[in-house]
Amino acid sequence: MVQPSVKEQIVLAAERLFAEHGLDGVSLRQISAAAGNGNNTAVQYHFGTKEHLVQEIFEYRLPELNERRRLLVARRRPDDLRSWVECHLLPVLEQGEQEGSHYLSFVAMLQQHGRRDVFERLPGELSKPTLDFVERIGTLLPHLPEPLRGHRISQALAFGVHAASQRERTRARGRPVLSFAAHVGDLLDGLVGFLQAPVSPTTSSVLDETGPSQPVLPLHPFHL
């Protein structure tokens, strides 16, 4: 079994501590200790700042998630809303099933605290798959005018993150959860139903009163 490098140990320790205590609730010294490093300056030496360390967590996780998405799309050739959402969401849900995973709770924490700046600093190659996905499913929701379309996609993906992170935390505590297959199927049913729901006359009238607006971009990078 390959032992993780010092940098990987620090990234994993930071991911767990940030998920549990938030960015402001954890010091670089605590991360270094949790990574099993006796050198209190190890985190600063390898990553410089806490903000850089946060970005490194995404750069550690997202390439594998995006590659899994690419493979799913190539194999399944999605042609409807549900299949596209599944190809994008399934790798994230699978991540939450891994023993000791804290990634989804980490992302949910950032979203909860409105740290959009963290995601805006990500390299374009890491965020592009999600932006492409949002554009793709937007074409499958022609009944939704902007800004409702972008807002609804954002809300659906935000719910996906929180549902997945809640399951991740529940499993970590040893509490019972639905089978993975049932969890995936039920979550997809709910998200697709939400995305496809028609716009009510009441909401349409409010939009007519406020006038057109720009699309709403999702808050986080997978964007889940």
C-alpha positions in Angstrom: 0.0 0.0 0.0 1.5 3.4 -1.1 1.8 5.8 1.8 0.6 9.3 1.0 3.3 12.0 0.6 3.7 14.7 3.3 1.8 17.2 1.0 -1.1 14.7 0.5 -1.3 14.0 4.3 -1.6 17.8 4.9 -4.3 18.2 2.2 -6.4 15.3 3.6 -6.0 16.6 7.2 -7.0 20.1 6.1 -10.0 18.8 4.2 -11.2 17.0 7.3 -10.6 19.9 9.8 -12.1 22.5 7.5 -15.2 20.3 7.0 -15.6 20.0 10.8 -14.7 23.4 12.0 -14.7 25.9 9.0 -11.9 27.8 7.5 -11.7 30.3 10.4 -11.9 27.6 13.1 -8.6 25.8 12.1 -5.0 27.1 12.3 -2.1 26.0 10.1 -0.5 24.6 13.3 -3.5 22.4 14.0 -3.5 21.1 10.4 0.2 20.2 10.7 -0.4 18.3 13.9 -3.4 16.4 12.4 -1.2 15.4 9.4 1.2 13.8 11.9 4.0 16.3 11.2 6.1 17.5 14.1 7.2 20.6 12.2 4.7 23.3 13.0 5.7 25.2 9.9 5.2 22.3 7.5 1.9 23.6 6.1 3.3 27.1 5.5 6.4 25.6 3.9 4.5 23.5 1.4 1.5 25.7 0.8 2.3 29.2 2.0 -1.2 30.4 3.1 -4.5 28.9 4.2 -6.2 30.2 1.0 -3.6 28.3 -1.2 -4.1 25.2 0.9 -7.9 25.4 0.3 -7.3 25.6 -3.5 -4.9 22.7 -3.3 -7.7 20.5 -1.9 -9.8 21.2 -5.0 -6.8 20.6 -7.2 -6.3 17.3 -5.5 -9.9 16.1 -5.9 -11.4 17.7 -9.0 -9.2 16.1 -11.7 -10.3 12.6 -10.7 -14.0 13.7 -10.4 -13.9 15.4 -13.8 -12.2 12.4 -15.5 -14.8 10.1 -14.0 -17.5 12.4 -15.5 -15.8 12.4 -18.9 -15.7 8.6 -18.9 -19.4 8.3 -17.9 -20.5 10.6 -20.7 -18.3 8.7 -23.2 -19.8 5.4 -22.1 -23.4 6.3 -21.6 -23.9 9.0 -24.2 -26.5 10.9 -22.3 -29.3 12.3 -24.3 -31.9 13.5 -21.7 -31.9 15.6 -18.6 -31.8 12.7 -16.1 -28.9 11.0 -17.8 -26.8 14.2 -18.0 -27.5 15.0 -14.3 -26.5 11.5 -13.4 -23.2 11.6 -15.3 -22.3 14.9 -13.5 -23.5 13.9 -10.0 -22.6 10.3 -9.7 -18.9 10.8 -9.3 -19.5 13.2 -6.4 -21.9 10.7 -4.7 -19.3 8.0 -5.2 -16.7 10.2 -3.5 -18.9 10.4 -0.5 -19.0 6.6 -0.2 -15.2 6.3 0.2 -14.0 5.5 3.7 -12.9 8.6 5.6 -14.2 11.0 2.9 -14.8 14.6 4.1 -14.7 16.3 0.7 -18.5 16.9 0.3 -18.8 18.2 3.8 -15.8 20.5 3.1 -17.5 21.9 -0.1 -20.9 22.2 1.7 -19.1 24.2 4.4 -17.7 26.7 1.9 -21.0 27.1 0.2 -22.8 27.6 3.5 -20.4 30.4 4.4 -20.7 32.1 1.0 -17.0 31.6 0.0 -17.5 32.1 -3.7 -14.1 33.7 -3.9 -12.5 30.4 -3.3 -14.1 28.9 -6.4 -13.5 31.9 -8.5 -9.7 31.4 -8.1 -9.7 27.9 -9.4 -7.9 27.2 -12.7 -10.2 27.3 -15.7 -9.5 23.6 -16.6 -11.0 22.5 -13.3 -14.2 24.6 -13.5 -14.8 24.2 -17.2 -16.5 20.8 -17.1 -19.1 22.2 -14.7 -19.7 25.3 -16.8 -20.1 23.1 -19.8 -22.6 20.9 -17.9 -24.7 23.9 -16.8 -24.8 25.2 -20.4 -25.8 21.7 -21.7 -28.7 21.1 -19.3 -29.8 24.7 -19.8 -30.6 23.8 -23.4 -32.8 21.0 -22.0 -34.9 23.4 -20.0 -36.3 25.8 -22.6 -39.5 26.3 -20.6 -37.5 28.2 -18.0 -36.8 31.9 -18.7 -33.7 33.5 -17.3 -32.9 34.3 -14.6 -35.0 31.4 -13.4 -33.1 28.8 -15.4 -29.7 29.6 -14.0 -31.1 30.1 -10.5 -32.9 26.7 -10.6 -29.9 24.9 -11.9 -27.8 26.5 -9.1 -30.4 25.5 -6.5 -30.6 21.9 -7.7 -26.8 21.5 -7.6 -26.6 23.1 -4.2 -29.2 20.7 -2.9 -27.2 17.8 -4.4 -24.1 18.9 -2.5 -25.9 19.1 0.8 -27.8 15.8 0.4 -24.5 14.1 -0.4 -22.6 15.8 2.5 -25.3 14.9 4.9 -25.1 11.2 3.9 -21.3 11.4 4.1 -21.5 12.7 7.7 -24.2 10.2 8.6 -22.1 7.3 7.4 -19.0 8.6 9.3 -21.0 8.5 12.5 -22.0 4.9 11.8 -25.7 5.6 11.4 -27.9 3.8 9.0 -28.5 5.2 5.5 -30.4 4.1 2.4 -28.6 1.8 0.0 -26.4 3.7 -2.4 -28.5 2.7 -5.4 -31.7 3.9 -3.7 -30.0 7.1 -2.6 -28.8 7.9 -6.1 -32.1 7.1 -7.7 -34.2 9.1 -5.2 -31.9 12.1 -5.4 -32.0 12.1 -9.2 -35.8 11.8 -9.1 -36.1 14.8 -6.9 -33.5 17.0 -8.8 -34.9 16.2 -12.2 -38.5 16.8 -11.0 -37.4 20.2 -9.6 -35.6 21.2 -12.7 -38.5 20.3 -15.0 -41.2 21.8 -12.9 -43.2 24.4 -14.8 -43.2 28.1 -13.9 -46.3 29.1 -12.1 -48.4 32.1 -13.3 -47.6 33.8 -10.0 -43.8 33.5 -10.6 -44.2 34.6 -14.2 -46.1 37.7 -13.2 -43.3 38.6 -10.7 -40.7 38.2 -13.5 -42.8 40.4 -15.8 -42.8 43.1 -13.1 -39.0 43.0 -12.4 -37.9 42.7 -16.0 -35.1 40.6 -17.6 -32.0 39.7 -15.7 -28.7 38.0 -16.2 -28.3 34.2 -15.6 -27.4 33.1 -12.1 -24.2 31.1 -12.0 -23.8 28.2 -9.5 -21.8 28.8 -6.4 -19.4 26.0 -6.3 -17.2 24.2 -8.7 -18.5 20.7 -9.4 -21.1 22.3 -9.1 -22.1 20.1 -6.7 
